Amino acid sequence: MSQNVSLAEYISQTQRGLTGRIFGPDFMKKSMTTGLNTSATTYQNVYGRKVWDALNNRTVMYNALKKVAWGNTAGWVLRTDRGSGRMRAVTETGSLPTIDVSNYTGVYTLPKIIAADFGVPIKSIVVNTLEGGMGDVLATELQATERDFVKGVNQMIMASSAQPISTGSSTTFAVPDAVAPSFQIGDQIQWYDVTGTAHRVCDATCTISGSTSANGVTTFTTTDSTASSYTPTTSDIVYVVARAGLTGIDEICMEDDCTVGGYKAKANAYNLTLGSRTAGTYAAGAYCSYNSGVGRALSLNLIDTCIQKVRERGGEPKLITMGWDQYFNLERLLNAHQRYLGQETFQVGVGDERTLEGTRTGLILSTYMGIPILPDPDTSKSVAAGGSTVLGSNVYVLDTDYMEIAVAMQPQYIENRDFFAATAMVVRGLIYMMAETRCTRFDVQAKIADLSA
């Protein structure tokens, strides 16, 4: 069929949808020079899929977690106590053991909406197509936003859940720039008072409302950080109790009253009641190895202990993730002992649904004790006591059988050229998706923090 079609003919065919077009899937391509107005579904299918491919083809933590459809559920159940005293030897005429049933905690969560937007003035679009210009500035900005979106999603997953602060006031707190991405606008936070040695629950919900950066320090503003007439100060611990974005690995790998920066934190994943993740017991809490805010060198003993704890609780480590600084430290450790990192394919799956063993997934990783190692540049770092000195990245030992990313809506891309709605002569674009990180067992996850770079 001839490719020279009239506008009327083209419009009549687009109404048939992508699957019914007689022009084929590659006929229409986005062009800012033709002036054609394509339907929103065209942009969503072309550029939404492009972002989805980018998300799933990076060697980062996001790619290592299985993606599932959201489904018709809003939660699941965690077993937080197996009970005690209900099993013993019974004589022929003896009484039965006392009944002490397991305790289950309900987890209820809804998908989170993540968005990245941009705008380009129409004057800039026209001028940059002239000789000496940068070309299609709208497409260039779209590409940049795509990269930011992919980076931002992974940063949410790898964000730190609790840090000591360098300064504070009734409505602000400050942390080093290196850990600032761990706190996002919309996150709900609470504090630990190092002077009064007590957790401070805010009089009203403390929500991060903005941030500014200067001289290597990011200062966050909150809607209300006054907790029981207390003003946060240096070395206090700020921790996240509800995420505006995706739930991160760090708050999943947490336990109540965990020693962060030499003091305490109760970072919370999902809507669990604080106090339900007891350390060192068969409970919902992960195994956490902190060092009171003092940097220490990574050692094989620290990693081996995490592997041991995961296995003692009935799990099996499937993945070790860390920053590049710890990856280089681990290489030096293994080479010094003449133990060499092997290579292995990472098997993606959860429960009895997974890729075939040895199937190429695009992740060829080094291993330690047969466990794949994934270096992720977005891995959260620890901060030393006092809140000013940034330490090295954390190390996570994970049983990914119990982790997944539930996707309610794959990345979509839309454009808006309504100048009246925007009250400006700009073309606006938006990339968004709807998803949430799920973990059905916290107790078979482990973390090592307070490591030197």
N, C-alpha and C positions, 0 to 999 in steps of 0.2 A: 504494500500500500504506500502511496505517496506520503512523504513526510511534510509536504506543504499543505497544511490544512487551515481552514478559516477559523477565526476565533469562535464563531457560533458552533461549528462542528466540534471543536475541541471541548467547549463547555458542555455540549450535549453528551459527549463521551465520558467526561469526568464525573457526571452524575451517576454513572454505573458503578463507581467504586473502583478500588485498585484491582480487585480480582476480575472485574469484568471489562477492563479497558482493552480495546482492540489494538491500541498503539504499543502495548507491551510495557513492562515495568520501568524501562530505561528511557522512555520517550521524553518524560518531563524531568528536567533538572533545574535546580534553583539558579536563577540568573538575575542580577540586579540591573542589567543593562537592557533587557527586553521589555521591562515594565509590565510583564504578565502578573496577574494576581492569582496565585494558586490557592487551593483550598487548604484549610488548616491541617487536614489529615495528610496531605502531601508532605508538609514540613515535619509533622510528627513521625511519619514513617521513615523519611530519609534521615533527618537529623536526630530524632529520638533514638533510632537504631544505632546511629553512629556513636552517640554517647554511651549507649548500652554496651556496644562492642568495646569501646575504650575502657569502660569500667571493668569488663570481664577479661581483659587482655593485659593487665598489669601485674607484675609480680609483687603484689602487696596483700595485706591481710584481707581486704574486701574480696579479692579473687579466690582466696583459699576457703572461704565459707560457702557452703552450698546455698543456692538460691531456690526458694520454693514459692509457689503461689500462696497468697495470704489465706485463702480458704474461708470457710464460714465459722470461724472461731475468733474469740477475743481474748483468749488466755489459755493457761494450762495449770498444772498442779505440781508443786515441789514437795518432796518428802523431807521434812526437816527434823524428824525424830523417829527412830525405829522402835521406841518403847524399851522397857527394861523389866526384868523380874517375871517375865511371862513364859520362860522356858527353863525347865529343870527336870531332873529325874523324878519319876512318880512311882511310888510303891503300889502294890496291888490294891491296898485299902487306903492309900494316901489321897489327899485332896489335889485338885487340879491347880496349876499355877495361877497366880493373880493376873487378871487381864489388864494389860497396859498397851493399848493400841498405838499404832504409829500416828504421828502428827503430820498433817498435810496443810500447806499454805497455798492459797489460790493466788495466781499471778494474772492480772488483767491488764492488757495493754492494747492500744490502738495504733494503726500505722502513722508514722510521722511524715509530714510533707517537707521536702527539701527543695529549695529553689535558688536559682542564680539568674539575675536579670542584667540587661545592659541596654543602652540607648545610643543611637548615632544620629547627629543632626543631618537633615537632608542636604544642607549646603556642603557639609563635609563629604557626603556620598558623591555629589556631583563633581566637586572640585578635585577630589582624589582620583577621578577617572581621567583627568586631563594629563597631558605630558608632564612628567616630573612628579606626579602624585604617587601614592603608595598603591593605587589600584582599588580593588573592591574593599573599601574600609569596613563595610557592614559584615562581609564574610570574614575579614580578619578579626574583627571584634568577636564574632560568633565563635571562631576557633579558640580565641583566648578564653572566652567564657566556658567553653567545653572543658578546657584543661583545668580551669579553676573549679568547675563543678566536680570533676573526677577527683581532684586533689582534696576538695572539701569533704566529700563523702568518706574517703578513707581516713581523713583527720578526725572525723567524728568517731569512727570506730576505734581509733587508737588514742583517743583523748585521755588525759589523766583525770581522775575523779576527785582527788584531794591534794592540796598543796599548802605549805606554810606561806603566809603573806609577808611582804616586806614593810608595808604600811597599811593603815586603815583609818576610817573615820565612820561617822554615823551612816553614811550612804555610799562609801567607796571602799575598795580594797585594791591592792597592787601586787602584781607578780612579775617575774622577769619575762621579757618578750618571748624567750624560747619555749615557755609553757603556756603562753597566752591563748593559742588555738584550742586549748583544753576547755576553755570557758567561752560559751556562746551566748549571745543575746537570747533571752527567753529561758535560760537554765534557772532552776530554783536551787538556792543554796542555803546552807546553815553554817554555824561557826562553832569552834571549840575555843573556850576562854582559857588561855594558859595561866593567867593570873588567878582566876577563880577556880581553875581546874574543873570545869563543867561544860557540858554541851549547852549552847544557847539556842533555843528555838525562837525564831523571830516572832515578834508580836503580830506582824502580818507576813504574808508570803514574801520572802526575799527573792526577787527576780532580777536578773541582770538586764539592764535596760540600755547600756551603751558602753563604749570604751574609747580610750585615747592612749597613744603611745608616744613616749619621749625618753631619750637617753637610756634605751634598753629596758625600760620598765613600762608595762601596760597597766593602766588604771581603769578599773571597771566601776561603773555606777550602778546602783541598785535602787529598786523602788522603795525598799524599806529594809535596812540592815541593822536596825536598832533592836537588839534582842534583850528583853528584860532590862531595859535602861542601861545597856552595856554597849560601849563603843569598841569595835575591833582594833587591835593594835599589832605592832610588830611581833612576828613569830606565832600569832594565832593561826589556826588551821581552818581554811575554808573548804567545804566539801559539797558536792552536788547531790541533791536528793531527788531531783526529777529533771530529766533531759528534755530540752525543746526539740533536739534532733535525734539521731540514732543513738541507742544505748551503746556504750563503749565497752571494750574488752576489760578495761581497767576497773570499772565499777562492778562488772560481773565477777572479776577476780578480787573480791573484797570480803572482809569479815567485820563484824561490829567491833567498835573500839580498837580498830587497827592502829598501831603506833606509826603515825605519819609525822615526819619532822620532829620526832622526839615526844610528840603528844598524841592526841586521839583524833579519830575521824569515824564518821558513820555514813560514808558515801553509800547511796542507795540505788539499786537497779530496779526499774519498774515501780511497782507500788508496794513492795514488801514492807511490812511493819518493822521498824528499827528494833533490833533485839532478837531477830529470828535467825541470825547467821552467827552462831557461836563458834569461836576459834577452837580448833583441836578436837572437835567432837563430830559425830555423825549428824551434821546439820547442813543447812543450805550454804554455809560459808565456804569459800575457797581457801586454799592454803596460801598464806601471805608471808613473805620473808622480808621484813624491813630492818633497818639498822639505826633507828632513832635519829634519822636525818644526818648521819655521818657516812661519807663515801667510803666504799670498800671495793677491793678488786674482785672481779668475777672469778669464781673458782669452779672446778668440776664438782666439788662437794656440794656447792649450792644447787647446781643443776640436778645432781643425782638425788638430793633430798626431795626436790620437787617431784621428780619422776617417781620416787618411792612413795610419797604422800598420795599422789594420784592413784597409784596402783593399790595402795592399802585401802582406799575408799571404793574400790571396785571399778575404777576406770582404767583406761589404757591410753597414754599420751600418743596423739596422732601428729602433733605439730609443735615445734618450738619457734617462737617468733621473738625478734629482738631488733634493736637498732644496729646500724652498720658499725658503730663504735664497739659494741659488745661482740659482734660477729668477728671483727679483726682480733679482739682479745681472745676469743675462743679458738681461733686458728692458731694463735701463738701458743696457747696452752696445749693443744693437741699435738702440734709439731714438736714442742719441747719434750713431750712424752713419746714421740715417735708413733703417735696415733694419727691417722690421716682421715680427713673427711671424705666419705664416699659420696656417691650420687645415687639418687633414687627418685622415682616418679611419685608424686603426691596423689593419693587416692581421695577423691572428693565424694562425700556422701554423709548420710546420717542414718543410724539404725541399720536396717537391712537393705536400704536403697543407696547405692553408690556406683561409681564407675568401676569397670572391671580392673582388677589389679594389674598394674603395668600399662594401663591405657594412657596414652600421651594426653595430658591436659594443658600443656604449655608451661607447666611448672616443673623444671628439673632442678632439684634442690640438693644441697649438701645434707649430710645426716650426722647425728650423734647417737650412738647406741641404737641405730636403726630408725631413729625418729627424724623426719625431715626438718631442716632449719630454714626458716623464712626471714631474711633480713628485710625490715620495712623502715624506710626513712622517716615515716610519720610516727614511729613508736614513741610513746610518751616518756618524758624524762622525770627524774626526781629532783627535788630542790632541797638543799641542806637546811638544817634548823636555822631560823632567822629569816628565811624567805628571800635571800638575795643571791645565793650562789647556786648555779645550776650544775647538777651532777650528770652522770651518764644515763643512757636509756635503760628502761626496764627490760626484763626477760620474762616471757610468758610460756608456760608449759601447758598445753591445752589438749583436752579430749574433744575434738571437733565433731564427734558423733552426736554430741548434745548441743551443737551450735548451728545456727542457720540464719539467713537473712530472708525474711518473709516479704515478698514484694506484692503490694496491692496494685501498683501502677508503675509500669516501666517508664524510663525517662521520656518525657514529651517535650517538643519544642513548638512554641507558638510565636507569631509576630503580630504586632499591632501598628497600623499606620493611621490610626484615628487621631489627627492632630488636635481636634477639639477635646477629646477625652484626656489626652496627655497635656493639654494646654501648652504645647510646645511643638515646634516643627522638627520632630524627631521620629525615627523609626525605632520601636522598642521590641526587644526580644526577651523570651523567658524560657529557661530550661527547668523542668521540675520532675520529681518522682515521688512516690509514696511507698514507704517500706519501714521495717523495724528489725533490729537484731533480736534474735531469740536465743535463750539458753535454758534448757530444761533440766540441767544439773549443774549447780555451782560447785558442789563439793569435789568434783573430779577435775577442777582447774587449779592452776597454781601460778604464783607471781614472785619474782625477785626484784626488789627495789633498792634504792640507796646504793647504787653501784657507781664507781668512778668511771669517767669517760675513757 
